[in-house]
Amino acid sequence: MKKRSLIVTLALAIASLPSIQAASHEGGDHDHTALEDQMSAMNKAWRSIRRQIKDPAKNDSTLEFVAKVKKAAQKSVDMTPILAKEMSGAEKKKFMAGYQKAMKNTVGLIGDLEAALKAGDNVKAEEIVGKINDARKHGHDKYKPEDD
């Protein structure tokens, strides 16, 4: 009987973890932004793209994910990264110009990815995914605050 009680207690504790994590995110030390929402939408779809990019049989599905990433990336171009709040004047203007240029470049690469998939060229599409991964990493290093 003790084993069963312990298992039930553990199961209930584990089941409550997501709500604890969600509550802690809401009370974080920064304001949640619309840009974070767009980046989150891109990230979810991006994981699916990376998993299935090599499989031409999944190109229709991959193109659906690409459309989601493209839409979120296009919306993100004109949004302001949270790091810009700490800046003003010429510094902020330069930062925003760099951010927008990087996002427009990413949107262009996503368009290239879309074209390669529509042409059935998964080898080229895979190369473009690598370029987008590099752009993401560089962009996050430069325009996203470090995670605590």
C-alpha positions as CSV (number, residue, x, y, z in Angstrom):
1,M,0.0,0.0,0.0
2,K,2.8,2.4,0.8
3,K,4.3,1.9,-2.7
4,R,1.0,2.8,-4.4
5,S,0.5,5.9,-2.3
6,L,4.1,7.0,-3.1
7,I,3.5,6.4,-6.8
8,V,0.2,8.4,-6.8
9,T,1.9,11.2,-4.9
10,L,4.8,11.3,-7.4
11,A,2.4,11.3,-10.3
12,L,0.5,14.2,-8.9
13,A,3.6,16.1,-8.3
14,I,4.9,15.5,-11.8
15,A,1.6,16.5,-13.3
16,S,1.7,19.8,-11.5
17,L,5.2,20.7,-12.9
18,P,4.1,22.4,-16.2
19,S,1.8,24.8,-14.3
20,I,4.6,25.6,-11.9
21,Q,6.9,26.4,-14.8
22,A,4.3,28.4,-16.6
23,A,3.6,30.5,-13.5
24,S,7.4,31.1,-13.0
25,H,7.7,32.3,-16.6
26,E,4.8,34.8,-16.2
27,G,6.5,36.3,-13.1
28,G,9.9,36.5,-14.8
29,D,12.3,39.4,-14.6
30,H,11.4,40.9,-18.0
31,D,8.4,41.9,-19.9
32,H,7.0,39.4,-22.3
33,T,7.1,40.8,-25.8
34,A,5.3,40.2,-29.1
35,L,8.7,39.5,-30.6
36,E,9.1,36.6,-28.2
37,D,5.8,35.2,-29.4
38,Q,6.9,35.4,-33.1
39,M,10.3,33.8,-32.2
40,S,8.5,31.0,-30.3
41,A,6.2,30.3,-33.3
42,M,9.3,30.2,-35.6
43,N,11.2,27.9,-33.2
44,K,8.4,25.3,-33.0
45,A,8.0,25.1,-36.8
46,W,11.8,25.2,-37.3
47,R,12.3,22.0,-35.3
48,S,9.9,20.2,-37.5
49,I,11.6,21.5,-40.7
50,R,15.0,20.3,-39.5
51,R,13.6,16.9,-38.6
52,Q,12.0,16.3,-42.0
53,I,14.1,18.3,-44.5
54,K,15.9,15.3,-46.0
55,D,12.7,13.5,-46.8
56,P,11.2,14.6,-50.2
57,A,8.0,12.7,-49.3
58,K,7.4,15.2,-46.6
59,N,7.9,18.3,-48.7
60,D,4.3,19.4,-48.6
61,S,4.3,19.2,-44.8
62,T,7.7,20.9,-44.6
63,L,6.3,23.7,-46.8
64,E,3.5,24.3,-44.4
65,F,6.1,24.7,-41.6
66,V,8.1,27.0,-43.8
67,A,5.1,29.2,-44.4
68,K,4.6,29.5,-40.6
69,V,8.3,30.4,-40.1
70,K,8.2,32.9,-43.0
71,K,5.1,34.6,-41.7
72,A,6.5,35.0,-38.2
73,A,9.9,36.2,-39.5
74,Q,8.2,38.8,-41.7
75,K,6.2,40.1,-38.7
76,S,9.4,40.2,-36.6
77,V,11.3,42.5,-39.0
78,D,9.6,45.6,-37.7
79,M,9.5,44.5,-34.0
80,T,12.0,45.7,-31.4
81,P,14.3,43.3,-29.5
82,I,14.2,43.7,-25.8
83,L,17.9,44.7,-25.8
84,A,17.0,47.9,-27.6
85,K,15.1,49.1,-24.6
86,E,18.4,49.7,-22.9
87,M,19.6,51.9,-25.8
88,S,18.9,55.3,-27.1
89,G,19.9,57.7,-29.9
90,A,22.5,56.6,-32.5
91,E,23.3,53.4,-30.7
92,K,19.7,52.3,-30.8
93,K,19.3,53.3,-34.4
94,K,22.4,51.3,-35.4
95,F,21.2,48.3,-33.4
96,M,17.8,48.4,-35.0
97,A,19.2,48.8,-38.5
98,G,21.4,45.7,-37.9
99,Y,18.5,43.7,-36.5
100,Q,16.2,44.6,-39.4
101,K,18.9,43.8,-41.9
102,A,19.5,40.4,-40.3
103,M,15.8,39.6,-40.2
104,K,15.3,40.6,-43.8
105,N,18.2,38.3,-44.7
106,T,16.6,35.5,-42.8
107,V,13.3,36.1,-44.6
108,G,15.2,36.0,-47.9
109,L,16.8,32.6,-46.9
110,I,13.4,31.3,-45.9
111,G,12.1,32.3,-49.4
112,D,15.1,30.4,-50.9
113,L,14.2,27.4,-48.8
114,E,10.6,27.5,-49.9
115,A,11.7,27.7,-53.6
116,A,14.1,24.7,-53.2
117,L,11.4,22.6,-51.6
118,K,8.9,23.5,-54.3
119,A,11.4,22.5,-56.9
120,G,12.0,19.2,-55.0
121,D,15.6,20.0,-54.4
122,N,16.0,18.7,-50.9
123,V,19.8,18.7,-51.1
124,K,19.8,22.5,-51.8
125,A,17.0,22.9,-49.2
126,E,19.2,21.2,-46.6
127,E,22.1,23.5,-47.4
128,I,19.8,26.5,-46.9
129,V,18.6,25.1,-43.6
130,G,22.3,25.2,-42.5
131,K,22.6,28.8,-43.6
132,I,19.4,29.7,-41.7
133,N,20.8,27.9,-38.6
134,D,23.9,30.0,-38.8
135,A,21.9,33.2,-39.2
136,R,19.7,32.2,-36.3
137,K,22.7,31.5,-34.1
138,H,24.4,34.8,-35.1
139,G,21.2,36.8,-34.6
140,H,20.5,35.3,-31.2
141,D,24.0,36.0,-30.1
142,K,23.8,39.6,-31.1
143,Y,20.1,40.6,-30.6
144,K,18.7,38.3,-27.9
145,P,19.5,38.6,-24.2
146,E,21.4,35.7,-22.6
147,D,19.2,33.2,-20.9
148,D,19.6,33.1,-17.1
